[in-house]
């Protein structure tokens, strides 16, 4: 559990198309086996410490004839950003993925100072 002191709480949200592989015949649509996509998200302003980050699917376009398998998570979370990671495996065919995200954490204050 993260405990927020008396600092200002910052919340930033966004959405991004992680990939669109259907028309160009990309690997998520045509490939088989383990496949992974990793995209960096940079916050508009740095948090004081690494925030809590939640990611969610906001659009999921898959082939109905194959099994639907996926893993979606945030990785490498820092004060300045994080990686969105989408992974699939087997015969799953994914045409497009859009991901929403929310980051919550402490922000720097104008009167913050550190002795050391």
DSSP file (Angstrom, degrees, kcal/mol; ACC not computed):
  #  RESIDUE AA STRUCTURE BP1 BP2  ACC     N-H-->O    O-->H-N    N-H-->O    O-->H-N    TCO  KAPPA ALPHA  PHI   PSI    X-CA   Y-CA   Z-CA
    1    1 A X              0   0    0      0, 0.0     2,-0.4     0, 0.0     0, 0.0   0.000 360.0 360.0 360.0 137.6    0.0    0.0    0.0
    2    2 A X        -     0   0    0      2,-0.0     2,-0.5   103,-0.0    49,-0.0  -0.812 360.0-151.6 -95.6 136.8    1.2    3.5   -0.8
    3    3 A X        -     0   0    0     -2,-0.4     2,-0.6     0, 0.0     0, 0.0  -0.930   6.2-146.9-109.1 128.7    0.7    6.1    1.8
    4    4 A X        -     0   0    0     -2,-0.5     5,-0.1     1,-0.1    -2,-0.0  -0.842  12.5-157.6 -97.7 123.6    0.3    9.7    0.7
    5    5 A X        -     0   0    0     -2,-0.6    -1,-0.1     3,-0.1     0, 0.0   0.222  52.7 -62.1 -76.3-153.6    1.7   12.3    3.0
    6    6 A X  S    S+     0   0    0      2,-0.0     3,-0.1   100,-0.0    -1,-0.1   0.346 100.1 116.3 -80.3   9.7    0.6   15.9    3.0
    7    7 A X  S    S-     0   0    0      1,-0.1     2,-0.2   102,-0.0   101,-0.1  -0.313  78.6 -86.8 -75.9 162.0    1.8   16.4   -0.6
    8    8 A X        -     0   0    0     99,-0.4    99,-2.7     1,-0.1     2,-0.5  -0.473  40.2-129.4 -69.0 134.4   -0.4   17.2   -3.5
    9    9 A X  E     -A  106   0A   0     97,-0.2     2,-0.4    -2,-0.2    97,-0.2  -0.746  22.7-159.6 -86.9 128.7   -1.9   14.1   -5.2
   10   10 A X  E     -A  105   0A   0     95,-3.6    95,-2.2    -2,-0.5     2,-0.4  -0.904   8.7-172.6-110.7 138.6   -1.5   14.0   -8.9
   11   11 A X  E     +A  104   0A   0     -2,-0.4     2,-0.4    93,-0.2    93,-0.2  -0.995   5.1 178.7-129.0 125.5   -3.6   12.0  -11.3
   12   12 A X  E     -A  103   0A   0     91,-2.4    91,-3.0    -2,-0.4     2,-0.3  -0.989   4.2-175.3-127.0 139.0   -2.8   11.7  -15.0
   13   13 A X  E     +A  102   0A   0     -2,-0.4     2,-0.3    89,-0.2    89,-0.2  -0.904   9.3 155.7-129.6 157.0   -4.7    9.6  -17.5
   14   14 A X  E     -A  101   0A   0     87,-2.0    87,-2.5    -2,-0.3     2,-0.3  -0.972  24.9-140.2-165.3 178.5   -4.3    8.8  -21.2
   15   15 A X  E     +A  100   0A   0     -2,-0.3     2,-0.3    85,-0.2    85,-0.2  -0.990  17.7 179.5-149.2 144.2   -5.0    6.4  -23.9
   16   16 A X  E     -A   99   0A   0     83,-2.5    83,-2.9    -2,-0.3     2,-0.8  -0.998  34.5-118.7-148.9 146.1   -3.0    5.0  -26.8
   17   17 A X  E     -A   98   0A   0     -2,-0.3    81,-0.3    81,-0.2     3,-0.1  -0.770  27.0-164.3 -79.7 114.3   -3.3    2.7  -29.7
   18   18 A X  E     -     0   0A   0     79,-1.9     2,-0.3    -2,-0.8    -1,-0.2   0.901  64.0 -26.0 -71.5 -41.5   -0.7    0.1  -28.9
   19   19 A X  E     -A   97   0A   0     78,-1.1    78,-1.9    -3,-0.1    -1,-0.3  -0.967  42.2-154.4-164.6 160.6   -0.6   -1.4  -32.3
   20   20 A X  E     +A   96   0A   0     -2,-0.3     4,-0.4    76,-0.2    76,-0.2  -0.793  28.3 159.1-140.1  92.5   -2.8   -1.8  -35.4
   21   21 A X     >> +     0   0    0     74,-2.6     5,-2.0    -2,-0.3     4,-0.7   0.455  47.6  86.9-100.8  -3.5   -1.5   -4.9  -37.3
   22   22 A X  T >45S+     0   0    0     73,-0.9     3,-0.7     3,-0.2    -1,-0.1   0.978  94.0  35.7 -66.5 -58.0   -4.4   -6.0  -39.4
   23   23 A X  T 345S+     0   0    0      1,-0.2    -1,-0.2    72,-0.1    -2,-0.1   0.911 121.9  43.4 -67.4 -43.8   -3.9   -3.9  -42.6
   24   24 A X  T 345S-     0   0    0     -4,-0.4    -1,-0.2     1,-0.0    -2,-0.2   0.536 109.9-119.3 -81.4   0.7   -0.1   -3.9  -42.7
   25   25 A X  T <<5 -     0   0    0     -3,-0.7    -3,-0.2    -4,-0.7    -2,-0.1   0.890  47.7-176.1  68.6  38.8    0.0   -7.7  -41.9
   26   26 A X    >>< -     0   0    0     -5,-2.0     4,-2.5    69,-0.1     3,-1.0  -0.060  39.2 -96.4 -67.9 171.2    2.0   -7.1  -38.7
   27   27 A X  H 3> S+     0   0    0      1,-0.3     4,-2.4     2,-0.2    -1,-0.1   0.799 119.8  58.6 -62.0 -35.3    3.3   -9.8  -36.4
   28   28 A X  H 34 S+     0   0    0      1,-0.2    66,-2.4     2,-0.2    -1,-0.3   0.804 116.4  36.3 -67.2 -25.9    0.4   -9.7  -33.9
   29   29 A X  H <4 S+     0   0    0     -3,-1.0    -2,-0.2    64,-0.2    -1,-0.2   0.839 132.0  25.2 -92.2 -38.5   -2.0  -10.5  -36.8
   30   30 A X  H  < S+     0   0    0     -4,-2.5    -3,-0.2    -9,-0.1    -2,-0.2   0.667 104.6  87.7-102.6 -19.1    0.1  -12.9  -38.8
   31   31 A X     <  -     0   0    0     -4,-2.4     2,-0.3    -5,-0.3     4,-0.1  -0.151  55.9-151.6 -80.8 173.7    2.5  -14.4  -36.3
   32   32 A X        +     0   0    0      2,-0.1    59,-0.2    61,-0.0     2,-0.1  -0.930  54.8  25.1-137.4 161.1    2.3  -17.4  -34.0
   33   33 A X  S    S-     0   0    0     57,-2.3     2,-0.2    -2,-0.3    55,-0.1  -0.371 108.6  -2.6  82.6-163.4    3.9  -18.2  -30.7
   34   34 A X        +     0   0    0     55,-0.2     2,-0.3    -2,-0.1    55,-0.2  -0.450  68.3 169.4 -68.1 127.6    5.1  -15.7  -28.1
   35   35 A X  E     -C   88   0B   0     53,-2.5    53,-2.3    -2,-0.2     2,-0.3  -0.995   8.2-174.4-139.1 143.8    4.8  -12.1  -29.2
   36   36 A X  E     -C   87   0B   0     -2,-0.3     2,-0.4    51,-0.2    51,-0.2  -0.996  12.7-164.8-142.9 143.4    5.2   -8.9  -27.2
   37   37 A X  E     -C   86   0B   0     49,-2.7    49,-2.6    -2,-0.3     2,-0.4  -0.998   9.9-174.1-126.9 133.1    4.7   -5.2  -27.7
   38   38 A X  E     +C   85   0B   0     -2,-0.4     2,-0.4    47,-0.2    47,-0.2  -0.995   3.5 179.6-129.9 126.1    6.2   -2.6  -25.3
   39   39 A X  E     -C   84   0B   0     45,-2.3    45,-3.1    -2,-0.4     2,-0.3  -0.992  23.0-130.2-129.9 136.5    5.6    1.1  -25.5
   40   40 A X  E     -C   83   0B   0     -2,-0.4     2,-0.5    43,-0.2    43,-0.2  -0.659  15.3-160.4 -84.6 134.8    6.9    3.9  -23.3
   41   41 A X  E     -C   82   0B   0     41,-3.4    41,-2.0    -2,-0.3     2,-0.5  -0.971   6.2-158.0-111.7 129.9    4.5    6.4  -21.8
   42   42 A X  E     -C   81   0B   0     -2,-0.5    39,-0.3    39,-0.2    38,-0.1  -0.938  16.6-127.7-110.9 127.6    6.0    9.7  -20.5
   43   43 A X        -     0   0    0     37,-2.5     3,-0.1    -2,-0.5    36,-0.0  -0.335  15.3-124.9 -69.4 153.4    4.1   11.8  -18.0
   44   44 A X  S    S+     0   0    0      1,-0.2     2,-0.3    -2,-0.0    -1,-0.1   0.759  98.9  15.3 -70.0 -24.0    3.5   15.4  -18.7
   45   45 A X  S    S-     0   0    0     34,-0.1    -1,-0.2    35,-0.0     2,-0.1  -0.986  92.1-104.5-148.8 141.5    5.2   16.3  -15.3
   46   46 A X        -     0   0    0     -2,-0.3    62,-0.5    -3,-0.1    34,-0.2  -0.405  30.4-132.4 -69.9 140.9    7.3   14.1  -13.1
   47   47 A X  B     -E  107   0C   0     32,-2.4    60,-0.3    60,-0.1     3,-0.1  -0.423  22.3-114.6 -79.6 165.8    5.8   12.7   -9.9
   48   48 A X  S    S+     0   0    0     58,-3.5     2,-0.3    -2,-0.1    59,-0.1   0.898  98.7   0.8 -68.3 -41.3    7.7   13.0   -6.6
   49   49 A X  S    S-     0   0    0     57,-0.6    -1,-0.1    30,-0.1     2,-0.1  -0.850 108.2 -62.0-135.4 170.7    8.1    9.1   -6.5
   50   50 A X        -     0   0    0     -2,-0.3    29,-0.2    27,-0.1    56,-0.1  -0.391  62.8-138.8 -57.0 125.9    7.0    6.4   -8.8
   51   51 A X        -     0   0    0     27,-0.6     2,-0.4    -2,-0.1    54,-0.2  -0.226  19.5 -94.9 -81.1 173.0    3.2    6.5   -8.9
   52   52 A X  E     -B  104   0A   0     52,-3.0    52,-2.6    -2,-0.0     2,-0.4  -0.775  46.1-161.7 -82.5 133.8    0.7    3.7   -8.9
   53   53 A X  E     -B  103   0A   0     -2,-0.4     2,-0.4    50,-0.2    50,-0.2  -0.973  12.4-171.0-126.1 133.7   -0.3    2.9  -12.5
   54   54 A X  E     -B  102   0A   0     48,-2.7    48,-2.2    -2,-0.4     2,-0.4  -0.972   5.5-167.0-119.9 137.3   -3.3    1.0  -13.8
   55   55 A X  E     +B  101   0A   0     -2,-0.4     2,-0.3    46,-0.2    46,-0.2  -0.937   8.4 177.2-122.0 148.4   -3.7   -0.1  -17.4
   56   56 A X  E     -B  100   0A   0     44,-2.5    44,-2.8    -2,-0.4     2,-0.5  -0.988  34.4-106.7-146.4 153.7   -6.8   -1.4  -19.1
   57   57 A X  E     +B   99   0A   0     -2,-0.3    42,-0.2    42,-0.2     3,-0.1  -0.695  31.6 172.6 -77.6 127.2   -8.0   -2.5  -22.5
   58   58 A X  E    S+     0   0A   0     40,-2.9     2,-0.3    -2,-0.5    41,-0.2   0.538  75.2  18.3-109.9 -13.1  -10.2    0.1  -24.1
   59   59 A X  E     -B   98   0A   0     39,-1.6    39,-2.3    41,-0.0     2,-0.4  -0.916  62.4-179.8-156.3 133.8  -10.4   -1.6  -27.5
   60   60 A X  E     -B   97   0A   0     -2,-0.3     2,-0.6    37,-0.2    37,-0.2  -0.946   2.4-178.3-139.2 109.0   -9.6   -5.3  -28.3
   61   61 A X  E     +B   96   0A   0     35,-2.3    34,-2.7    -2,-0.4    35,-1.4  -0.933  18.8 159.2-117.8 108.2  -10.0   -6.5  -31.9
   62   62 A X  E     -B   94   0A   0     -2,-0.6     2,-0.4    32,-0.2    32,-0.2  -0.799  46.0 -93.5-127.7 166.1   -9.2  -10.2  -32.4
   63   63 A X    >   -     0   0    0     30,-2.2     3,-1.0    -2,-0.3    30,-0.3  -0.667  26.6-147.5 -78.3 129.7   -9.9  -13.0  -34.9
   64   64 A X  T 3  S+     0   0    0     -2,-0.4    -1,-0.1     1,-0.2     4,-0.1   0.646  91.6  65.4 -73.3 -14.2  -13.0  -15.0  -33.8
   65   65 A X  T 3  S+     0   0    0      2,-0.1     2,-0.3    28,-0.1    -1,-0.2   0.527  98.9  55.4 -89.2  -5.4  -11.5  -18.2  -35.2
   66   66 A X  S <  S-     0   0    0     -3,-1.0    26,-0.1    27,-0.1     2,-0.1  -0.813  95.7 -85.5-123.2 165.2   -8.6  -18.5  -32.8
   67   67 A X        -     0   0    0     -2,-0.3     2,-0.8     1,-0.1    26,-0.3  -0.376  39.2-129.1 -65.9 147.0   -8.2  -18.5  -29.0
   68   68 A X        +     0   0    0     24,-0.1     2,-0.4    -4,-0.1    -1,-0.1  -0.874  38.9 163.2-104.4 106.7   -8.0  -15.1  -27.4
   69   69 A X        +     0   0    0     -2,-0.8     2,-0.3    20,-0.2    20,-0.2  -0.967   4.2 151.5-126.0 138.3   -5.0  -14.9  -25.0
   70   70 A X        -     0   0    0     -2,-0.4     2,-0.4    18,-0.1    18,-0.2  -0.985  29.6-159.6-163.3 154.9   -3.4  -11.9  -23.6
   71   71 A X  E     -D   87   0B   0     16,-2.0    16,-2.4    -2,-0.3     2,-0.4  -0.993  18.2-178.6-132.5 129.2   -1.4  -10.4  -20.8
   72   72 A X  E     +D   86   0B   0     -2,-0.4     2,-0.3    14,-0.2    14,-0.2  -0.996  16.9 140.8-131.4 127.9   -1.4   -6.6  -20.3
   73   73 A X  E     -D   85   0B   0     12,-2.1    12,-2.7    -2,-0.4     2,-0.4  -0.988  47.6-106.4-158.5 165.6    0.5   -4.8  -17.6
   74   74 A X  E     +D   84   0B   0     -2,-0.3     2,-0.3    10,-0.2    10,-0.2  -0.797  40.5 178.4 -95.0 140.7    2.6   -1.7  -16.6
   75   75 A X  E     +D   83   0B   0      8,-2.5     8,-3.2    -2,-0.4    -2,-0.0  -0.931  52.7  25.4-140.5 160.4    6.3   -2.2  -16.2
   76   76 A X  S    S-     0   0    0     -2,-0.3     2,-0.4     6,-0.2    -1,-0.2   0.905  74.4-170.8  51.8  49.8    9.4   -0.1  -15.4
   77   77 A X        +     0   0    0      5,-0.2     2,-0.2    -3,-0.1     5,-0.2  -0.588  13.6 160.7 -77.0 125.5    7.4    2.5  -13.5
   78   78 A X        -     0   0    0      3,-3.1   -27,-0.6    -2,-0.4     3,-0.3  -0.743  57.1 -90.7-130.7-179.3    9.4    5.6  -12.6
   79   79 A X  S    S+     0   0    0     -2,-0.2   -32,-2.4     1,-0.2   -34,-0.1   0.756 126.1  42.6 -63.7 -24.0    8.6    9.2  -11.6
   80   80 A X  S    S-     0   0    0      1,-0.2   -37,-2.5   -34,-0.2     2,-0.3   0.610 124.6 -47.1-102.9 -15.1    8.7   10.1  -15.3
   81   81 A X  E     -C   42   0B   0     -3,-0.3    -3,-3.1   -39,-0.3     2,-0.3  -0.992  45.3-127.3 171.8-169.4    6.9    7.3  -17.0
   82   82 A X  E     -C   41   0B   0    -41,-2.0   -41,-3.4    -2,-0.3     2,-0.4  -0.962  24.3-104.8-159.5 168.6    6.3    3.6  -17.5
   83   83 A X  E     -CD  40  75B   0     -8,-3.2    -8,-2.5    -2,-0.3     2,-0.5  -0.894  20.3-145.5-104.0 133.9    6.1    0.9  -20.2
   84   84 A X  E     -CD  39  74B   0    -45,-3.1   -45,-2.3    -2,-0.4     2,-0.5  -0.875  22.5-164.2 -91.3 128.7    2.8   -0.6  -21.4
   85   85 A X  E     -CD  38  73B   0    -12,-2.7   -12,-2.1    -2,-0.5     2,-0.4  -0.970  12.7-179.3-123.1 123.7    3.4   -4.3  -22.1
   86   86 A X  E     +CD  37  72B   0    -49,-2.6   -49,-2.7    -2,-0.5     2,-0.4  -0.976   9.1 178.4-119.2 134.2    1.0   -6.4  -24.2
   87   87 A X  E     +CD  36  71B   0    -16,-2.4   -16,-2.0    -2,-0.4     2,-0.3  -0.993   7.4 172.1-137.6 143.1    1.8  -10.1  -24.8
   88   88 A X  E     -C   35   0B   0    -53,-2.3   -53,-2.5    -2,-0.4     2,-0.3  -0.896   6.9-173.8-139.0 172.3    0.1  -12.9  -26.5
   89   89 A X    >   +     0   0    0     -2,-0.3     3,-1.3   -55,-0.2   -20,-0.2  -0.921  44.5  29.1-156.2 175.8    1.0  -16.5  -27.5
   90   90 A X  T 3  S-     0   0    0     -2,-0.3   -57,-2.3     1,-0.2    -2,-0.1  -0.360 117.7 -30.1  66.7-141.0   -0.1  -19.6  -29.4
   91   91 A X  T 3  S+     0   0    0    -59,-0.2    -1,-0.2    -2,-0.1   -23,-0.0   0.301  90.7 139.6 -95.5   9.0   -2.4  -19.1  -32.4
   92   92 A X    <   -     0   0    0     -3,-1.3     2,-0.5   -26,-0.1   -24,-0.1  -0.277  37.9-156.9 -57.2 133.9   -4.0  -15.9  -31.1
   93   93 A X        -     0   0    0    -26,-0.3   -30,-2.2   -30,-0.3     2,-0.5  -0.968   9.7-173.5-117.8 117.5   -4.5  -13.3  -33.8
   94   94 A X  E     - B   0  62A   0    -66,-2.4   -32,-0.2    -2,-0.5   -73,-0.2  -0.949  12.1-178.9-116.1 121.8   -4.8   -9.7  -32.7
   95   95 A X  E     -     0   0A   0    -34,-2.7   -74,-2.6    -2,-0.5   -73,-0.9   0.919  69.0  -5.2 -82.6 -48.2   -5.7   -6.9  -35.2
   96   96 A X  E     -AB  20  61A   0    -35,-1.4   -35,-2.3   -76,-0.2     2,-0.4  -0.994  52.8-166.3-149.9 151.0   -5.6   -3.9  -32.9
   97   97 A X  E     -AB  19  60A   0    -78,-1.9   -79,-1.9    -2,-0.3   -78,-1.1  -0.991   1.9-171.2-138.3 131.3   -5.3   -2.9  -29.2
   98   98 A X  E     -AB  17  59A   0    -39,-2.3   -40,-2.9    -2,-0.4   -39,-1.6  -0.989  14.5-160.3-119.2 135.5   -6.1    0.4  -27.6
   99   99 A X  E     -AB  16  57A   0    -83,-2.9   -83,-2.5    -2,-0.4     2,-0.3  -0.931   8.0-157.7-121.2 134.9   -5.0    0.8  -23.9
  100  100 A X  E     -AB  15  56A   0    -44,-2.8   -44,-2.5    -2,-0.4     2,-0.3  -0.800  17.2-173.1-102.2 153.3   -6.2    3.3  -21.3
  101  101 A X  E     -AB  14  55A   0    -87,-2.5   -87,-2.0    -2,-0.3     2,-0.4  -0.994  15.7-165.0-147.6 153.4   -4.0    4.1  -18.3
  102  102 A X  E     -AB  13  54A   0    -48,-2.2   -48,-2.7    -2,-0.3     2,-0.4  -0.996   5.7-167.3-138.3 131.7   -4.2    6.1  -15.0
  103  103 A X  E     -AB  12  53A   0    -91,-3.0   -91,-2.4    -2,-0.4     2,-0.4  -0.978   7.2-177.2-120.0 133.0   -1.2    7.1  -12.8
  104  104 A X  E     +AB  11  52A   0    -52,-2.6   -52,-3.0    -2,-0.4     2,-0.3  -0.996  23.3 114.6-132.5 131.2   -1.7    8.4   -9.3
  105  105 A X  E     -A   10   0A   0    -95,-2.2   -95,-3.6    -2,-0.4     2,-0.2  -0.987  60.7 -57.0-175.5 178.8    1.0    9.6   -7.0
  106  106 A X  E     -A    9   0A   0     -2,-0.3   -58,-3.5   -97,-0.2   -57,-0.6  -0.477  45.9-149.6 -75.4 142.0    2.6   12.5   -5.0
  107  107 A X  B     -E   47   0C   0    -99,-2.7   -99,-0.4   -60,-0.3     2,-0.2  -0.722  24.3 -97.9-105.6 160.0    3.7   15.6   -6.8
  108  108 A X        -     0   0    0    -62,-0.5     2,-0.3    -2,-0.3    -1,-0.1  -0.503  35.6-141.7 -71.1 144.4    6.5   18.0   -6.0
  109  109 A X    >   -     0   0    0     -2,-0.2     3,-1.5     1,-0.1  -102,-0.0  -0.780  19.0-119.6-103.6 153.8    5.5   21.2   -4.2
  110  110 A X  T 3  S+     0   0    0     -2,-0.3    -1,-0.1     1,-0.3    -2,-0.0   0.831 114.9  47.6 -60.6 -32.3    7.0   24.6   -4.9
  111  111 A X  T 3  S+     0   0    0      2,-0.0    -1,-0.3    -3,-0.0     2,-0.1   0.244  82.5 127.5 -97.6  14.7    8.3   24.7   -1.3
  112  112 A X    <   +     0   0    0     -3,-1.5     2,-0.3     2,-0.0    -4,-0.0  -0.438  30.8 168.5 -65.9 141.9    9.8   21.2   -1.2
  113  113 A X        -     0   0    0     -2,-0.1     2,-0.4     0, 0.0    -2,-0.0  -0.985  21.7-152.1-151.8 152.5   13.4   21.0   -0.1
  114  114 A X        -     0   0    0     -2,-0.3    -2,-0.0     1,-0.1     0, 0.0  -0.982  10.3-150.3-127.9 139.0   15.8   18.3    0.9
  115  115 A X              0   0    0     -2,-0.4    -1,-0.1     1,-0.1     0, 0.0   0.871 360.0 360.0 -74.1 -37.4   18.7   18.6    3.3
  116  116 A X              0   0    0      0, 0.0    -1,-0.1     0, 0.0    -2,-0.0   0.370 360.0 360.0-129.4 360.0   20.8   15.8    1.7
